[in-house]
Amino acid sequence: MKKFSALFQVIFEQAIFTLSFFCTQTLLARYLSVTGFASFSAVYSAVILLNIIHGCTVMEPLLVFSKSDHFISKSLLLQLHAPLALASIPVTIYLVMHIPNAPPYFILALVFSLAGFIAYWTVRSIAILENKSLKSVLPALSQFAGVCLAIALIPKDSPYQLNEVLIFLGLPLLLASGMISGGRAPKTAPLSGAPPESPPWLSFGLNNTFSQILVWAMTHGLVIFYMSRQQADLAANFRVVMTLVLPAQYLNIAISNYQLPKLSRLAEERSTQFSIMARTFILVTLGCSLLYSLLLWAAGESLVGLLFGAKYAGLNMRDYVLFPFIFAAIQGGRTILKALRLTHHASWAVAIGFLFFLFAFLLNSHRSINNVLLPTVFGLGAASVIMFYQIKKNLKAIHL
């Protein structure tokens, strides 16, 4: 019963997180012009990049190492945020330089919004670590409330519209995260009396980050690329596609966050149960994503018009029906390799997949919203095949 309760909390919190993200995108797609939504989408793609860096250098090291024999102190938690702080600087500069017609004081609104997201991610990491995921529901709901207030209060012809939307996102996240944080770091302690050796945070985090940034470049990063090329229509439509595709992925992330500490512990103990749990995890994530792919095949086109408005009603979601399944394969493969402390294998797999992506991207010179994701499918598909080969080989090698 206790395990079921913990799993329910994780899935429920991830559902609220996903619903908040999804509703934010759909409401703003309907409220903003195509160009305005494209600019917001570029900012949100950068937010996703920083979220990836936070997850790879903060959340996932906590999940993998903290329930082992390693001590998580407040100072170490702050040190883990250093890569995120460093990455925020060039991301902010790039967005300020490449978003066309950005309103005055855009950089201040952007920094304020990013601070809110980072505070939320940190609170969420600690809540997941402490098996108290429901604590982080409040910031997610506050983000959605902020979007609703923005739509209700901001005039459509406001010259500061993008700034105001970002502030209405960042302020609720900062306030809600501050309310539930209480200034506490996760309470864990080493199992042995002697101080443990420094865990391989840096190697784990860097390899993890490298692979995820390449995945981001093949997906969300394309929104910023097309926006910088003055192709706002393509950027906005691409964000609509990614938003509709990702709910299945967020469910798989919730399952991964719940299973990763257990998988990591079983791998460290060289337990015979690891292989069974790993295969079950892969089958569940792939199965859930396959069902969602069938939903997109059957009703995707009508869902686009219903959720995002007439501006995007022409999108044919059948062109993207493989996306949820491929994302699940990538997520599942990376989770198993993280549990085995073999993130460098994931890095190599995604790097090779990225070369496949670049090759297909260069050949796809006549890009439209109907074929723009073909290079992404090609690259991520190749990466997932290589990951599963590495997993199979390493399971045999260690006799799990």
C-alpha positions as CSV (number, residue, x, y, z in Angstrom):
1,M,0.0,0.0,0.0
2,K,2.9,2.4,0.8
3,K,4.5,1.7,-2.6
4,F,1.2,2.3,-4.3
5,S,0.7,5.6,-2.5
6,A,4.2,6.8,-3.5
7,L,3.6,5.8,-7.1
8,F,0.2,7.5,-7.1
9,Q,1.8,10.7,-5.7
10,V,4.5,10.7,-8.4
11,I,2.0,10.1,-11.3
12,F,-0.5,12.6,-9.9
13,E,2.1,15.3,-9.5
14,Q,3.5,14.6,-13.0
15,A,-0.1,14.8,-14.3
16,I,-0.6,18.2,-12.8
17,F,2.8,19.4,-14.1
18,T,1.9,18.1,-17.6
19,L,-1.6,19.6,-17.5
20,S,-0.2,23.0,-16.4
21,F,2.4,22.9,-19.2
22,F,-0.2,21.7,-21.7
23,C,-2.8,24.3,-20.8
24,T,-0.3,27.1,-20.8
25,Q,0.6,26.3,-24.4
26,T,-2.9,25.8,-25.6
27,L,-4.3,29.0,-24.0
28,L,-1.4,31.2,-25.2
29,A,-1.6,29.7,-28.7
30,R,-5.2,30.8,-28.9
31,Y,-4.6,34.2,-27.2
32,L,-1.4,35.3,-29.0
33,S,-0.9,35.9,-32.7
34,V,1.2,33.3,-34.6
35,T,4.2,35.6,-34.4
36,G,3.7,36.3,-30.7
37,F,3.2,32.6,-29.9
38,A,6.4,31.8,-31.9
39,S,8.3,34.3,-29.8
40,F,6.9,32.8,-26.6
41,S,7.7,29.3,-27.9
42,A,11.3,30.2,-28.5
43,V,11.5,31.4,-24.8
44,Y,9.8,28.2,-23.6
45,S,12.2,26.1,-25.7
46,A,15.0,27.8,-23.8
47,V,13.2,27.1,-20.5
48,I,13.0,23.4,-21.5
49,L,16.8,23.4,-22.2
50,L,17.5,24.8,-18.7
51,N,15.0,22.3,-17.3
52,I,17.0,19.5,-19.0
53,I,20.3,20.8,-17.5
54,H,18.7,21.1,-14.1
55,G,17.3,17.5,-14.4
56,C,20.6,16.1,-15.6
57,T,22.9,17.9,-13.1
58,V,20.6,18.2,-10.0
59,M,17.4,16.0,-10.0
60,E,18.8,12.8,-11.6
61,P,22.1,12.8,-9.6
62,L,19.9,13.2,-6.5
63,L,17.7,10.3,-7.5
64,V,20.6,8.0,-8.4
65,F,23.1,8.7,-5.6
66,S,21.1,10.0,-2.6
67,K,19.5,6.7,-1.9
68,S,22.8,5.0,-2.1
69,D,25.5,5.6,0.5
70,H,26.1,9.2,-0.4
71,F,25.3,12.2,1.7
72,I,23.4,15.1,0.2
73,S,24.2,18.3,2.0
74,K,22.8,21.8,1.3
75,S,26.2,23.0,0.1
76,L,26.4,20.1,-2.4
77,L,22.9,20.8,-3.6
78,L,23.9,24.4,-4.3
79,Q,27.1,23.2,-6.1
80,L,25.0,21.1,-8.4
81,H,23.1,24.2,-9.5
82,A,26.4,25.8,-10.8
83,P,26.1,24.3,-14.3
84,L,22.5,25.6,-14.5
85,A,23.5,29.1,-13.4
86,L,26.4,29.1,-16.0
87,A,24.1,27.8,-18.8
88,S,21.5,30.5,-18.0
89,I,23.8,33.3,-19.1
90,P,24.4,32.4,-22.7
91,V,20.8,31.2,-23.1
92,T,19.6,34.6,-22.0
93,I,22.0,36.5,-24.2
94,Y,21.1,34.3,-27.2
95,L,17.3,34.9,-26.8
96,V,17.7,38.6,-26.4
97,M,19.7,38.8,-29.6
98,H,17.6,36.4,-31.8
99,I,13.9,37.0,-30.9
100,P,12.8,39.6,-33.4
101,N,10.9,42.7,-32.2
102,A,11.5,41.9,-28.5
103,P,9.8,44.6,-26.4
104,P,11.9,47.0,-24.2
105,Y,13.2,45.5,-20.9
106,F,12.6,42.0,-22.3
107,I,15.8,40.8,-20.7
108,L,14.5,41.8,-17.2
109,A,11.3,39.9,-17.7
110,L,13.2,36.9,-19.1
111,V,15.6,36.7,-16.1
112,F,12.6,37.1,-13.7
113,S,10.7,34.2,-15.4
114,L,13.8,31.9,-15.5
115,A,14.4,32.5,-11.8
116,G,10.8,31.4,-11.1
117,F,11.2,28.2,-13.1
118,I,14.6,27.3,-11.5
119,A,13.1,27.8,-8.0
120,Y,10.2,25.5,-9.0
121,W,12.5,22.8,-10.4
122,T,14.6,22.8,-7.2
123,V,11.6,22.5,-4.9
124,R,10.2,19.7,-7.2
125,S,13.6,17.8,-7.1
126,I,13.6,17.8,-3.3
127,A,10.0,16.8,-3.1
128,I,10.5,13.8,-5.4
129,L,13.7,12.9,-3.4
130,E,11.7,12.9,-0.1
131,N,8.8,11.0,-1.7
132,K,6.5,14.0,-1.1
133,S,5.7,14.8,-4.7
134,L,2.4,16.4,-3.9
135,K,4.2,19.4,-2.3
136,S,5.3,20.6,-5.8
137,V,1.7,20.6,-7.1
138,L,1.1,24.2,-5.8
139,P,3.8,25.9,-8.1
140,A,2.5,24.0,-11.1
141,L,-1.1,25.2,-10.4
142,S,0.2,28.7,-9.7
143,Q,1.8,28.8,-13.2
144,F,-1.5,28.0,-14.8
145,A,-3.3,30.6,-12.7
146,G,-0.7,33.2,-13.8
147,V,-1.4,32.4,-17.4
148,C,-5.1,32.8,-16.9
149,L,-4.6,36.2,-15.2
150,A,-2.3,37.3,-18.0
151,I,-4.9,36.5,-20.6
152,A,-7.6,38.2,-18.6
153,L,-5.6,41.4,-17.8
154,I,-3.1,42.0,-20.6
155,P,-4.5,43.9,-23.6
156,K,-3.9,42.1,-26.9
157,D,-2.4,45.3,-28.4
158,S,0.0,45.9,-25.5
159,P,3.6,46.6,-26.7
160,Y,4.9,44.8,-23.6
161,Q,2.8,41.7,-24.1
162,L,5.7,39.2,-24.1
163,N,7.2,40.8,-21.0
164,E,4.0,40.7,-19.2
165,V,3.3,37.1,-20.0
166,L,6.7,36.1,-18.7
167,I,6.2,38.0,-15.5
168,F,2.8,36.5,-14.9
169,L,4.5,33.1,-15.3
170,G,7.6,33.8,-13.1
171,L,6.0,35.6,-10.2
172,P,3.6,32.8,-9.1
173,L,6.3,30.2,-9.5
174,L,8.7,32.2,-7.2
175,L,6.0,32.8,-4.6
176,A,4.6,29.3,-4.5
177,S,8.1,27.7,-4.5
178,G,9.2,30.0,-1.6
179,M,6.0,29.1,0.4
180,I,6.7,25.3,0.3
181,S,10.5,25.2,0.4
182,G,11.0,26.2,4.0
183,G,14.7,26.5,3.3
184,R,15.4,22.9,3.9
185,A,17.7,20.6,2.0
186,P,17.0,16.9,1.6
187,K,17.8,15.0,4.8
188,T,19.9,12.0,4.0
189,A,22.9,10.5,5.7
190,P,25.7,8.1,4.9
191,L,25.1,4.5,5.9
192,S,28.6,4.0,7.1
193,G,30.3,5.8,9.9
194,A,33.2,7.1,7.8
195,P,32.7,10.0,5.4
196,P,32.1,8.5,1.9
197,E,34.3,9.3,-1.0
198,S,33.1,12.0,-3.3
199,P,30.5,10.4,-5.7
200,P,31.1,10.9,-9.5
201,W,28.6,13.8,-9.8
202,L,30.6,15.6,-12.5
203,S,31.0,12.7,-14.8
204,F,27.5,11.5,-14.4
205,G,26.0,15.0,-14.8
206,L,28.1,16.0,-17.8
207,N,27.4,12.8,-19.8
208,N,23.8,13.0,-18.9
209,T,23.6,16.7,-19.9
210,F,25.4,16.1,-23.2
211,S,23.0,13.5,-24.4
212,Q,19.9,15.4,-23.4
213,I,21.1,18.7,-25.0
214,L,21.5,16.8,-28.3
215,V,18.0,15.4,-27.9
216,W,16.8,18.9,-27.2
217,A,18.6,20.2,-30.3
218,M,16.7,17.7,-32.5
219,T,13.4,18.7,-31.0
220,H,12.7,21.9,-29.0
221,G,15.8,23.6,-30.2
222,L,14.4,23.7,-33.7
223,V,11.8,26.2,-32.5
224,I,14.5,28.7,-31.7
225,F,16.3,27.8,-34.9
226,Y,13.3,28.6,-37.1
227,M,12.5,31.7,-35.1
228,S,16.1,33.0,-35.6
229,R,15.6,32.4,-39.3
230,Q,12.5,34.6,-39.3
231,Q,10.2,31.6,-39.9
232,A,7.7,32.4,-37.2
233,D,4.9,30.3,-38.7
234,L,7.0,27.2,-38.8
235,A,8.2,27.8,-35.3
236,A,4.7,28.2,-33.9
237,N,3.3,25.2,-35.7
238,F,6.3,23.1,-34.5
239,R,5.6,24.1,-30.9
240,V,1.9,23.1,-31.3
241,V,3.0,19.6,-32.6
242,M,5.5,19.2,-29.7
243,T,2.9,20.2,-27.2
244,L,0.4,17.7,-28.4
245,V,2.9,14.9,-28.6
246,L,4.5,15.3,-25.2
247,P,1.8,14.2,-22.7
248,A,2.8,10.6,-23.2
249,Q,6.5,11.5,-22.7
250,Y,5.7,13.3,-19.4
251,L,3.9,10.2,-18.1
252,N,7.0,8.2,-18.9
253,I,9.2,10.7,-17.1
254,A,7.0,10.3,-14.0
255,I,7.4,6.6,-14.1
256,S,11.2,7.0,-14.7
257,N,11.6,9.3,-11.7
258,Y,9.8,6.8,-9.6
259,Q,11.7,3.8,-10.8
260,L,15.2,5.3,-11.2
261,P,16.2,5.1,-7.5
262,K,15.1,1.5,-7.3
263,L,16.8,0.5,-10.5
264,S,20.0,2.2,-9.4
265,R,20.0,0.4,-6.1
266,L,19.3,-3.0,-7.7
267,A,22.1,-2.4,-10.2
268,E,24.5,-1.3,-7.5
269,E,23.7,-4.5,-5.5
270,R,23.9,-6.6,-8.7
271,S,20.5,-8.0,-7.9
272,T,18.9,-10.5,-10.2
273,Q,15.7,-8.5,-10.0
274,F,17.3,-5.7,-12.0
275,S,16.8,-7.3,-15.4
276,I,13.2,-8.2,-14.7
277,M,12.4,-4.6,-13.5
278,A,14.2,-3.0,-16.4
279,R,12.4,-5.1,-19.0
280,T,9.0,-4.4,-17.3
281,F,9.8,-0.7,-17.2
282,I,10.6,-0.6,-20.9
283,L,7.5,-2.5,-21.9
284,V,5.2,-0.2,-19.8
285,T,6.7,3.0,-21.2
286,L,6.6,1.7,-24.8
287,G,3.0,0.4,-24.3
288,C,1.7,3.7,-22.9
289,S,3.3,5.6,-25.7
290,L,1.9,3.2,-28.4
291,L,-1.6,3.8,-27.1
292,Y,-1.1,7.5,-27.3
293,S,0.3,7.2,-30.8
294,L,-2.9,5.4,-31.8
295,L,-4.9,8.3,-30.3
296,L,-3.0,10.8,-32.4
297,W,-3.6,8.7,-35.5
298,A,-7.3,8.5,-34.9
299,A,-8.1,12.0,-33.6
300,G,-5.0,14.1,-33.8
301,E,-6.1,16.5,-36.5
302,S,-9.4,17.3,-34.8
303,L,-7.6,17.8,-31.5
304,V,-5.3,20.4,-32.9
305,G,-8.2,22.7,-34.1
306,L,-10.2,22.1,-30.9
307,L,-7.3,22.8,-28.5
308,F,-5.1,25.4,-30.3
309,G,-7.7,27.2,-32.5
310,A,-8.4,27.7,-36.2
311,K,-5.0,29.1,-36.8
312,Y,-3.4,25.7,-36.5
313,A,-6.4,23.5,-37.7
314,G,-4.6,22.4,-40.8
315,L,-1.9,20.3,-39.0
316,N,-2.0,16.6,-39.8
317,M,-0.9,14.8,-36.7
318,R,-0.6,11.5,-38.5
319,D,2.7,12.8,-39.8
320,Y,4.0,12.7,-36.2
321,V,2.4,9.5,-35.0
322,L,5.7,7.8,-34.3
323,F,7.0,10.5,-32.1
324,P,5.5,9.4,-28.7
325,F,6.9,5.8,-29.3
326,I,10.4,7.1,-30.2
327,F,10.5,9.5,-27.2
328,A,9.5,6.5,-24.9
329,A,12.4,4.5,-26.4
330,I,14.9,7.3,-25.7
331,Q,13.5,7.9,-22.2
332,G,13.5,4.2,-21.3
333,G,17.0,3.6,-22.7
334,R,18.5,6.5,-20.9
335,T,16.8,5.6,-17.6
336,I,18.3,2.0,-17.7
337,L,21.8,3.3,-18.6
338,K,21.6,5.9,-15.8
339,A,20.7,3.2,-13.3
340,L,23.7,1.2,-14.5
341,R,25.9,4.4,-14.2
342,L,26.6,4.1,-17.9
343,T,25.5,7.6,-19.0
344,H,28.5,7.8,-21.4
345,H,26.9,5.0,-23.5
346,A,23.8,7.2,-23.8
347,S,26.0,10.1,-24.8
348,W,27.6,8.1,-27.6
349,A,24.3,6.7,-28.8
350,V,22.7,10.1,-29.0
351,A,25.8,11.7,-30.6
352,I,25.6,9.1,-33.4
353,G,21.9,9.7,-33.7
354,F,22.6,13.4,-33.9
355,L,24.9,12.8,-36.9
356,F,22.0,10.9,-38.6
357,F,19.8,13.9,-37.8
358,L,22.2,16.4,-39.3
359,F,22.5,14.2,-42.5
360,A,18.7,14.0,-42.9
361,F,18.3,17.7,-42.0
362,L,20.7,18.8,-44.7
363,L,18.9,16.6,-47.3
364,N,15.5,18.0,-46.3
365,S,15.9,21.4,-48.0
366,H,12.2,22.0,-48.7
367,R,11.0,22.1,-45.1
368,S,7.3,22.4,-44.3
369,I,5.4,21.6,-41.1
370,N,4.4,18.2,-42.7
371,N,8.0,17.0,-43.1
372,V,10.0,19.2,-40.7
373,L,10.3,16.4,-38.0
374,L,11.5,13.6,-40.4
375,P,15.2,14.3,-39.5
376,T,14.2,14.2,-35.8
377,V,12.5,10.8,-36.2
378,F,15.6,9.5,-38.1
379,G,18.1,10.8,-35.5
380,L,16.2,9.7,-32.3
381,G,15.3,6.4,-33.9
382,A,19.0,5.6,-34.6
383,A,20.0,6.7,-31.0
384,S,17.4,4.4,-29.4
385,V,18.5,1.4,-31.4
386,I,22.1,2.0,-30.3
387,M,21.0,2.4,-26.6
388,F,19.1,-0.8,-26.6
389,Y,22.1,-2.6,-28.1
390,Q,24.3,-1.2,-25.4
391,I,21.8,-2.2,-22.6
392,K,21.6,-5.8,-23.9
393,K,25.4,-6.1,-24.1
394,N,26.0,-4.7,-20.6
395,L,23.3,-6.8,-19.0
396,K,25.0,-9.9,-20.4
397,A,28.4,-8.6,-19.3
398,I,27.5,-8.2,-15.7
399,H,25.3,-11.3,-15.5
400,L,22.2,-9.5,-14.2
